[in-house]
Amino acid sequence: MPLTMSDLSGLRPVVEEIVHKIAEREILPRFLKVAGRIKADGSAFSEADIATQEALMRELSRLADLPMIGEEMSDEQQREAWERGFSDGVWVMDPIDGSTNFLVGLPQFAVSVALLREGKPVLGVSCLPMMKEVYSAFKGGGLWMNGERLPAPELTSKPLADVVASIDFKRLPAHLALRIVHEAPIYSQRNLGSSVLDWCYLAAGRLDVITHGGEQLWDYSAGQLMLEEMGGRVATFEEDDFAATSPWKRSIIAALDPALFCAWKDWLRAGMQASMSHSA
């Protein structure tokens, strides 16, 4: 049966507690004490990722015995779980987002869990263990931090010239990255090294916009819901409808303020179009 608003409201603090406890038990004791390895896609991981994912799967299956997608699973396992759980629900998890930060000693990493139905998040929890912050949201229930519901933001519709943006240059098309560096009409840019942190900070109003060349399902699922629960907007470089592209990898244009979202999206897309026209 579909989960009701009451079900999701009750699940939110329970999943918060699970994620927080697992982060403290499996991740923090291993900080600066484990060696990393590089996967075929070039991303880093360690025994902490594996231990955290296994613990999350055990605990979440006791809440709702649904198919599960974890970052450290094979592509075949992930896609099989997606198909089986598409209608009734699927757990999606990133055991450590920001694994490189974790391995080199930067305290900017997070654990993230989302529950999806029909491809869309209905529950999301992200724990930032070094910051002692847990963000959560459920469909129609707003954004919560450390057990307190955050108030709706007071939007000021600031100009692009005042924007602080988090931008992951690594996965951007080269021409767009260069244009952002040399021409972007924004005040300042950051790169935190963790997509989950980007989403949490954007939803909470600490960042104005985020831009990424290609996030995976477990990177954006919880954060997308958190942002949308605060009235924010998200699109890809190609589509206004965020769900119109493959769930496995989506570029990100997102902002809390709808007017700022439109201005930043238009600037990015105009630059991409100009570059393509010049190349042709």
C-alpha positions as CSV (number, residue, x, y, z in Angstrom):
1,M,0.0,0.0,0.0
2,P,1.2,3.6,-0.7
3,L,2.7,5.3,2.3
4,T,0.4,8.0,3.7
5,M,1.4,11.4,5.1
6,S,1.1,9.9,8.6
7,D,3.4,7.0,7.7
8,L,6.0,9.4,6.3
9,S,5.8,11.7,9.3
10,G,6.3,8.8,11.6
11,L,9.2,7.4,9.6
12,R,11.1,10.7,9.4
13,P,12.5,10.8,13.0
14,V,13.1,7.0,13.0
15,V,15.2,7.1,9.9
16,E,16.9,10.2,11.3
17,E,17.9,8.3,14.4
18,I,19.1,5.3,12.3
19,V,21.3,7.3,10.0
20,H,22.7,9.4,12.8
21,K,23.6,6.4,15.0
22,I,25.2,4.5,12.1
23,A,27.3,7.5,11.1
24,E,28.6,7.8,14.7
25,R,29.2,4.0,14.9
26,E,30.6,3.2,11.5
27,I,32.1,6.4,10.1
28,L,33.5,8.6,12.8
29,P,35.7,5.9,14.5
30,R,37.3,5.3,11.0
31,F,38.0,9.0,10.2
32,L,41.7,9.3,9.3
33,K,42.2,5.6,10.2
34,V,41.4,3.8,6.9
35,A,43.0,3.6,3.5
36,G,41.1,4.4,0.4
37,R,40.7,2.7,-2.9
38,I,39.7,4.0,-6.3
39,K,36.7,2.5,-8.2
40,A,36.4,2.0,-11.9
41,D,34.6,5.3,-12.3
42,G,37.4,7.2,-10.6
43,S,35.7,7.8,-7.3
44,A,37.2,6.9,-3.9
45,F,35.8,4.5,-1.3
46,S,37.0,2.6,1.8
47,E,35.9,0.0,4.3
48,A,33.9,2.8,6.0
49,D,31.6,3.1,2.9
50,I,31.0,-0.7,2.8
51,A,30.4,-1.0,6.6
52,T,28.0,2.0,6.6
53,Q,26.0,0.7,3.6
54,E,25.6,-2.7,5.1
55,A,24.4,-1.3,8.4
56,L,21.9,1.0,6.7
57,M,20.5,-1.9,4.7
58,R,20.1,-4.0,7.8
59,E,18.3,-1.3,9.8
60,L,16.2,0.2,7.0
61,S,14.9,-3.3,5.9
62,R,13.4,-3.6,9.4
63,L,11.4,-0.5,8.8
64,A,10.1,-1.2,5.3
65,D,11.3,-4.3,3.5
66,L,11.7,-2.7,0.1
67,P,14.4,-3.1,-2.6
68,M,17.6,-1.1,-1.9
69,I,20.0,0.9,-4.0
70,G,23.4,1.7,-2.6
71,E,26.3,3.5,-4.2
72,E,28.6,0.6,-3.5
73,M,26.4,-2.0,-5.3
74,S,27.0,-3.1,-8.9
75,D,25.2,-1.3,-11.7
76,E,23.2,-4.5,-12.4
77,Q,22.1,-4.8,-8.8
78,Q,21.1,-1.1,-8.7
79,R,19.0,-1.3,-11.9
80,E,17.3,-4.5,-10.8
81,A,16.3,-2.9,-7.5
82,W,15.0,0.2,-9.3
83,E,12.7,-1.9,-11.5
84,R,11.4,-4.0,-8.6
85,G,10.8,-1.0,-6.3
86,F,9.7,1.6,-8.8
87,S,6.0,1.4,-7.9
88,D,5.8,0.4,-4.3
89,G,9.0,2.0,-3.0
90,V,12.8,1.7,-3.0
91,W,15.5,2.8,-0.5
92,V,18.3,4.8,-2.0
93,M,21.5,5.5,0.0
94,D,24.9,7.1,-0.2
95,P,27.0,5.7,2.7
96,I,29.6,8.4,2.5
97,D,29.2,11.3,0.1
98,G,32.5,13.2,0.0
99,S,34.6,10.1,0.3
100,T,37.8,11.9,-0.8
101,N,37.2,14.6,1.9
102,F,36.7,11.8,4.4
103,L,39.9,10.0,3.4
104,V,42.2,13.1,3.4
105,G,40.8,14.5,6.7
106,L,38.5,17.2,5.5
107,P,35.3,17.2,7.7
108,Q,32.9,17.8,4.8
109,F,31.1,14.5,4.2
110,A,27.7,13.1,4.7
111,V,25.4,10.1,4.8
112,S,22.2,10.3,2.8
113,V,19.1,8.1,2.6
114,A,16.0,8.6,0.5
115,L,12.8,6.6,0.0
116,L,11.5,6.9,-3.6
117,R,8.1,5.9,-5.1
118,E,7.5,6.0,-8.9
119,G,11.0,7.6,-9.3
120,K,10.3,10.5,-6.9
121,P,11.6,11.1,-3.4
122,V,8.9,11.0,-0.6
123,L,11.3,10.9,2.4
124,G,14.9,12.1,2.7
125,V,17.5,12.1,5.5
126,S,21.1,13.4,5.4
127,C,23.5,13.4,8.3
128,L,26.6,15.6,8.4
129,P,28.4,13.8,11.3
130,M,31.3,16.2,11.7
131,M,28.9,19.2,11.7
132,K,26.5,17.4,14.1
133,E,23.6,18.2,11.8
134,V,20.8,16.0,10.5
135,Y,18.5,17.3,7.8
136,S,15.3,15.6,6.9
137,A,12.1,16.0,4.9
138,F,9.0,14.1,3.8
139,K,6.6,14.9,1.0
140,G,4.4,17.7,2.2
141,G,6.1,18.0,5.6
142,G,8.7,20.7,5.2
143,L,12.4,20.7,6.0
144,W,13.8,19.7,9.4
145,M,17.2,20.1,11.0
146,N,18.1,18.3,14.3
147,G,14.5,17.6,15.0
148,E,13.2,21.1,14.5
149,R,11.2,22.2,11.5
150,L,12.8,25.1,9.7
151,P,10.7,28.1,8.9
152,A,9.9,29.0,5.3
153,P,12.6,31.3,3.9
154,E,12.2,35.0,3.5
155,L,13.2,35.5,-0.1
156,T,14.7,38.8,-1.1
157,S,15.2,38.1,-4.8
158,K,18.8,39.1,-4.7
159,P,20.6,39.9,-8.0
160,L,23.1,37.4,-9.5
161,A,25.8,39.8,-8.5
162,D,25.2,38.9,-4.8
163,V,25.0,35.2,-5.3
164,V,27.2,32.6,-3.5
165,A,27.2,29.5,-5.6
166,S,28.5,26.0,-5.0
167,I,29.8,24.7,-8.4
168,D,31.4,21.4,-9.1
169,F,33.7,22.2,-12.0
170,K,35.0,18.6,-12.4
171,R,32.0,17.3,-14.3
172,L,31.0,20.5,-16.2
173,P,31.5,20.8,-20.0
174,A,34.8,22.5,-20.4
175,H,33.4,25.5,-22.3
176,L,30.8,26.1,-19.6
177,A,33.4,25.8,-16.8
178,L,35.6,28.4,-18.5
179,R,32.7,30.7,-19.0
180,I,31.8,30.4,-15.3
181,V,35.4,31.2,-14.2
182,H,35.8,34.2,-16.5
183,E,32.3,35.6,-17.0
184,A,29.8,34.4,-14.3
185,P,27.9,37.4,-12.9
186,I,28.0,36.1,-9.3
187,Y,29.7,37.3,-6.2
188,S,31.6,34.1,-5.3
189,Q,31.7,30.3,-5.8
190,R,32.5,27.4,-3.6
191,N,33.1,23.6,-4.1
192,L,32.5,21.6,-1.0
193,G,33.4,18.2,-2.4
194,S,30.1,16.7,-1.3
195,S,26.8,17.0,-3.3
196,V,24.8,16.1,-0.2
197,L,26.2,19.1,1.7
198,D,25.4,21.3,-1.3
199,W,21.8,20.3,-1.2
200,C,21.4,20.6,2.6
201,Y,23.0,24.0,2.7
202,L,21.0,25.2,-0.3
203,A,17.7,24.1,1.3
204,A,18.7,25.7,4.6
205,G,19.5,29.0,2.8
206,R,23.3,28.9,3.4
207,L,23.9,28.8,-0.4
208,D,22.1,30.6,-3.1
209,V,22.5,28.3,-6.1
210,I,24.2,25.0,-6.9
211,T,25.5,23.7,-10.2
212,H,26.8,20.2,-11.1
213,G,27.6,18.5,-14.3
214,G,26.3,15.1,-13.4
215,E,25.0,13.7,-10.0
216,Q,23.9,10.1,-9.5
217,L,20.6,9.0,-8.0
218,W,21.9,8.7,-4.4
219,D,23.6,12.1,-4.7
220,Y,20.5,14.2,-5.3
221,S,17.4,12.2,-4.1
222,A,17.2,13.4,-0.5
223,G,18.4,16.9,-1.3
224,Q,15.9,17.4,-4.2
225,L,13.1,16.7,-1.8
226,M,14.5,19.0,0.9
227,L,14.9,21.9,-1.5
228,E,11.4,21.4,-3.0
229,E,9.9,21.3,0.5
230,M,11.3,24.8,1.0
231,G,9.9,26.0,-2.3
232,G,13.1,25.8,-4.2
233,R,13.5,24.8,-7.9
234,V,15.7,22.3,-9.7
235,A,16.3,21.5,-13.4
236,T,18.9,20.0,-15.6
237,F,21.0,21.8,-18.3
238,E,18.7,20.4,-20.9
239,E,15.2,20.1,-19.3
240,D,13.0,22.2,-17.0
241,D,11.4,19.0,-15.9
242,F,14.0,17.5,-13.6
243,A,12.4,14.0,-14.0
244,A,12.6,14.0,-17.8
245,T,16.2,12.8,-17.9
246,S,17.8,9.5,-16.8
247,P,17.7,9.1,-13.0
248,W,21.2,7.6,-13.0
249,K,23.0,10.8,-13.9
250,R,21.5,14.3,-14.0
251,S,23.1,17.7,-14.3
252,I,21.9,20.1,-11.7
253,I,20.7,23.7,-11.7
254,A,19.1,24.5,-8.4
255,A,18.2,27.5,-6.3
256,L,16.0,28.3,-3.3
257,D,14.6,31.6,-4.7
258,P,12.5,30.8,-7.9
259,A,13.4,34.2,-9.5
260,L,17.1,33.6,-8.9
261,F,16.7,30.1,-10.2
262,C,15.4,31.4,-13.5
263,A,18.1,34.0,-13.9
264,W,20.9,31.6,-13.2
265,K,19.4,28.9,-15.4
266,D,19.0,31.3,-18.3
267,W,22.6,32.5,-18.0
268,L,24.0,29.0,-18.0
269,R,21.9,27.8,-20.9
270,A,22.7,30.9,-22.9
271,G,26.3,30.2,-22.5
272,M,26.0,26.6,-23.5
273,Q,24.0,27.6,-26.6
274,A,26.5,30.2,-27.6
275,S,29.4,27.8,-27.3
276,M,27.6,25.2,-29.4
277,S,26.8,27.7,-32.1
278,H,30.4,28.9,-32.1
279,S,31.7,25.3,-32.4
280,A,29.3,24.6,-35.3
